[in-house]
Amino acid sequence: MRPSSSTIFRGTLFLAGTFIVMTGLNIGLGGLVTLGWQGPTDFLAITDPHAFAVQDSHIRFLGGLWLGAGLTLWLGAWDPVRLAGALKLIFSLIFIGGVMRLISSNPDVIFGPDIVGSLAAELIGMPVLYLWHRRILQTEASLSAS
């Protein structure tokens, strides 16, 4: 038996959620220098410990938000119809995050090998997931109506 589009979508959500959960934990638990799960952590010299602590706290907060986005995708993998609104919001927010990367003044980094995969997931993958999810919702609605 061939897996349905809904089953593949749910698996895709779970995998995307897993990646986001891991990066959220890396940032949320490791702060500005991270836990090193995505590469070296020796890229920063702290010249003002108080300013660093403030920025580190902000980054940990953002890591927690990112972790929450990943957990939402995990939950959405179990019930994409019931969590439709939350999934649409997460897809939209990640897309907006990708757009914000484009505003950066360093295109060599944005389109370089370390970032381009994430950028593609944000600017291409999220709209694809959004439209795929919308199609699944329409199919579910028509099945419920019949």
N, C-alpha and C positions, 0 to 999 in steps of 0.2 A: 504494500500500500504506500502510495506517494504521500509525503507530508504536505499538509495544507499550507497555504500562504500564511494563515494565522499562526500555525505552529512554528514556521520558520521565522516569522516576525517576533514571536515571543522569545525564541532562542537568541535572535539578534539583540533584542532588548536586554536579555540576561547577560550576554557577553559585553555589550556596551556598558551596562551597569557595573559589571565586575571591574572593567578597566577604570571607570570613574570612581568607584569605591576605593580601589587601590591607590589612585592618585590623590583622592581626598584624604585618605589616611596618611599618605606620605607627607602631605602639606600640613594637614591639621595637627598631626602628632609631632612633626619635625620642624614646623615653623618655616621661617624664611630660608633657612639652609636645608630644609627637608630631611627626611631620613636617608636619602641617598638612593632610593629605589629607581630613580629615573636618571641617575648619573652622578658625577662627582659633587661633593658638597663644599669643596674648598675654593669656591669662586668669589668669596666675599671676605673683606677685611672690616672688622668693626672698629670704627674710629670714635663713635659716640654711643656708649652702652645704653643710655636711656632712650635715645632716638631709635636705636636698634630694637629695644624691648617693645617700644610702642608699635613700630612697623611689624615686628614679629607677631605681636598680638593680633593685629589686623589680618595678617596673612593666615594665621591659625583659624580665625573666624571664617575667612573665605574658603579655607580648606574644609571646614565643617559644613559650609553651604554646599560645596562640591560633593562632599560625602553624602549629604542629604539628597542631592540630585541623583547620584548613583543608586542609593537605596530606593528612591522613587521609581527608577527604571526597573529595579529588581521586582518591586511590588507590582508594577505595571505588566511585567512578564507573566505574572500569575493571573491577572485579571485586567486586560487592556481595555475592556469595555467599561467596567465600573470606574476605572481610574483615567478615563479619557481626558478629562479636563486637566489633570495634573500632568499627564504625559505631553499634551499639547503645549502646556506652559514650559516644561523642561526642554522640549525640542526647540521652542522659540527662544528661550533664554540662552541656550548653548549657541544657537545661530547668531544671536546678538553679540555674544562673546567673541565669536569668530570675526564678525564685522569690526569689533573694537581692535582686534589684532591688526587689521588692515590699516588702521590709523597710525600705527607705529611708524617711526621715522627711520626704521632700519629694514628695508625690504630684503637685504641679503640674509638676515636671520629668519624673517617670516617665511620666505620661500626656500629656505635652506633645508637640509635633510633632517634637522632636529625638530622642526616645527611643521613642515608642510603636510605631514600625515594628519596631525591634529587639526590643522586648518581645513584640510579636505573633509575630515569627519564633521567639522562644525558647519562649514558653508555648503557642502554637498550632502553629506550623510544625514544631517538633521532635517533638511527639507524632504529628502527621500523617505525618512522614517515618518515624518508628518503626513505626507501624501499616502504612504502605504497604510498607516494607521487609519486615516480617513476612509480609505477603500474598505478596510476590514470592518469598520464601524457601519458603513453603508450595507455591506453584505450581511452583517449580523442583524441590522434593522430590517432588511428585507426578509430574512429567514424568520424573524420573530413575527412579522406581519402576516406571513403565509400559514 
